Amino acid sequence: MEFKQIQELIKAINKSNISELTVEEGEFKITIKQAQSTETSFVAVQAPMQMPQMMHQPAPQQHIAAPQPAAAPQAAPAATEAPADNAITVKSPMIGTFYRSPSPDKPTFVNVGDEIKQGQVLCIIEAMKLFNEIESEVSGRVVKVLADDASPVEYDQPLFLVEPI
């Protein structure tokens, strides 16, 4: 977790009624406590700072609107066939802005009908000005894209349907 992310968490806690927040990502752990006089203190950091591939949010936070890109959003393609009963739903691990491609002038990471492998990047979610690559946890075929490009997404919101192979 980067210093700027920690600062944003502190600001969000100061504006809310939360008295304590603990975030754990692998070996990294931080606890932020808000005293009665609205002072915020750092308590513990156990691991060296490194950028996690996916960030997990332990509790819903206040949504901070991110600026939208100037390019027109692309509509998600419609599925040409009904999703299979055994389809796995890939969900958003965080609140942010969903992007299907690395930049507006680049092709999308995956399309409906594409075969994907475990660990393959499916999309990017921008949160607090950080672009987080969301990787597939299963191998399979993309059946449906459930979110629109450049649209805001919530924690645990379905993004893709994948039929396992």
C-alpha positions in Angstrom: 0.0 0.0 0.0 1.4 3.3 -1.0 1.6 6.4 1.3 -0.9 8.3 -0.8 -3.5 5.5 -0.3 -2.9 5.6 3.5 -3.4 9.4 3.4 -6.7 8.9 1.6 -7.9 6.4 4.2 -7.1 8.8 7.0 -9.1 11.6 5.3 -12.0 9.2 4.8 -11.9 8.1 8.4 -11.7 11.7 9.7 -14.9 12.5 7.7 -16.8 9.4 8.9 -17.9 8.0 12.3 -15.5 5.1 12.1 -13.3 5.0 15.1 -10.8 2.3 14.0 -9.9 0.6 10.7 -7.5 -2.3 10.1 -6.3 -3.2 6.5 -4.4 -6.4 5.9 -2.9 -7.3 2.5 -0.7 -10.4 2.8 2.1 -9.6 5.3 1.3 -5.9 5.3 -1.0 -4.7 8.1 -2.0 -1.2 9.2 -4.4 0.0 11.8 -5.7 3.5 11.9 -7.5 4.7 15.0 -9.4 7.9 15.4 -9.3 9.4 18.9 -12.1 11.3 20.6 -10.5 14.6 19.6 -10.5 13.4 15.9 -6.7 12.8 15.9 -5.6 9.9 13.7 -2.7 7.7 14.5 -0.8 4.9 12.7 -0.3 1.8 14.8 1.5 -1.1 13.0 3.3 -1.7 9.7 4.8 -5.2 9.4 6.0 -5.7 5.9 8.0 -3.7 3.3 5.9 -1.5 1.1 5.1 -3.2 -2.2 2.3 -2.7 -4.7 -0.3 -5.6 -4.4 -1.8 -6.9 -7.6 -5.3 -6.8 -6.2 -6.4 -4.6 -3.4 -9.2 -5.9 -1.1 -11.4 -3.5 0.8 -12.4 -4.9 4.2 -15.4 -2.6 4.6 -17.4 -0.2 2.4 -15.8 3.2 2.2 -17.1 6.5 1.1 -17.1 6.7 -2.7 -14.8 9.3 -4.1 -15.7 10.2 -7.7 -12.9 9.8 -10.2 -12.7 12.1 -13.3 -14.1 10.5 -16.4 -11.9 10.3 -19.5 -12.5 12.5 -22.5 -13.1 9.6 -24.8 -16.6 8.3 -25.4 -17.3 5.1 -23.4 -17.7 1.9 -25.4 -20.7 -0.2 -24.8 -20.2 -3.7 -23.6 -20.9 -6.2 -26.4 -24.0 -8.3 -26.1 -23.6 -12.0 -25.5 -24.5 -14.0 -28.5 -25.6 -17.0 -26.5 -27.2 -17.6 -23.1 -24.7 -18.0 -20.2 -24.1 -21.5 -19.1 -25.4 -22.8 -15.8 -21.8 -23.4 -14.6 -20.6 -19.9 -15.4 -18.4 -18.3 -12.8 -18.9 -14.6 -12.0 -15.8 -12.5 -11.8 -16.5 -9.7 -9.3 -14.9 -6.4 -8.6 -12.4 -6.5 -5.7 -12.8 -2.8 -5.1 -14.7 0.5 -5.7 -13.4 2.4 -8.7 -13.7 3.0 -12.5 -13.9 0.0 -14.8 -11.8 0.0 -18.0 -11.8 -2.8 -20.5 -8.5 -1.7 -22.2 -5.2 -0.3 -21.0 -5.8 3.0 -22.7 -8.5 4.5 -25.1 -6.4 3.8 -28.2 -5.5 0.2 -27.3 -7.7 -2.9 -27.9 -9.7 -4.5 -25.0 -8.1 -7.1 -22.8 -10.8 -9.7 -23.4 -14.0 -9.9 -25.5 -17.0 -12.2 -25.4 -16.0 -15.6 -26.7 -12.3 -15.2 -25.9 -10.6 -18.1 -24.1 -8.7 -16.9 -21.0 -6.2 -18.5 -18.7 -5.8 -18.2 -14.9 -3.8 -15.0 -14.1 -4.7 -13.3 -17.4 -5.6 -9.6 -17.1 -9.3 -9.1 -17.7 -9.7 -5.4 -17.1 -8.3 -2.4 -15.1 -10.1 -0.7 -12.1 -8.9 2.8 -11.3 -9.1 3.6 -7.6 -7.5 6.7 -6.0 -5.6 7.4 -9.2 -4.0 3.9 -9.2 -4.7 1.5 -12.1 -5.2 -2.0 -10.7 -5.1 -4.9 -13.1 -7.8 -7.5 -12.4 -6.7 -11.0 -13.2 -8.8 -14.1 -13.9 -8.8 -16.7 -11.1 -10.0 -19.4 -13.5 -9.4 -20.6 -17.0 -12.3 -20.6 -19.4 -14.3 -18.7 -22.0 -15.7 -15.2 -21.5 -19.5 -15.6 -21.9 -20.6 -12.0 -21.0 -19.2 -8.6 -20.0 -21.4 -7.2 -17.3 -20.0 -3.7 -16.8 -19.7 -0.8 -19.3 -16.3 0.6 -20.1 -15.3 3.7 -18.1 -18.2 3.3 -15.7 -18.0 3.3 -11.9 -18.2 -0.1 -10.2 -18.8 -1.0 -6.6 -17.1 -3.6 -4.4 -18.3 -7.2 -5.2 -20.1 -6.0 -8.4 -20.2 -8.7 -11.1 -17.9 -7.8 -14.1 -17.7 -10.9 -16.3 -19.3 -14.3 -16.7 -16.7 -17.0 -17.5 -17.5 -20.6 -18.5 -14.8 -22.9 -17.1 -13.0 -25.2 -19.5 
